[in-house]
Structure formats: C-alpha cells, structure tokens
Amino acid sequence: MKKVKLAIIIIYIVFLALITGLTAFFIIKTVKKGKDLYFVQERSETIKLPFQESDIDKLIEILKKMKIL
C-alpha cells in the first residue's frame, strides 16, 4: 500500500512539474512575441511626406507646360 501511495505521489509531482514547466514556457513565449511586436511597431513608424522632391519638380514642369504657373 505504501508503494502505491508513493507511486501516486511521484506521478502527481511529475505531472505538476510538467504543467508548471509548460505554463512558464508559454508565458515566456507570449511575452517575447509581444515584446517583438511592440518594438517592430515602434521602429516602423516613420513620417512619410505626401510628395517627394522629384514629384514636386515634375508637377511644376507640368504646370509650366500647361501655362498655369
């Protein structure tokens, strides 16, 4: 009877350790993924002008050709 109780206790401890380990693994994995997403969003924000300098020059040339400017 003592061996059965000991086996049950050992199995319980092993399962508890596995569940705790898996939980910690998924928490760490989720936190790392969230951190990576946060910093990717931080780096990707750049101010993009609606027109580049070359586009403005082209528009001025077109307006001059049409004798509007």
Summary of the structure (lengths in Angstrom):
residues: 69
radius of gyration: 32.2
end to end distance: 101.0
largest distance: 103.7
contacts: 117
relative contact order: 0.05
helix: 81%
strand: 0%
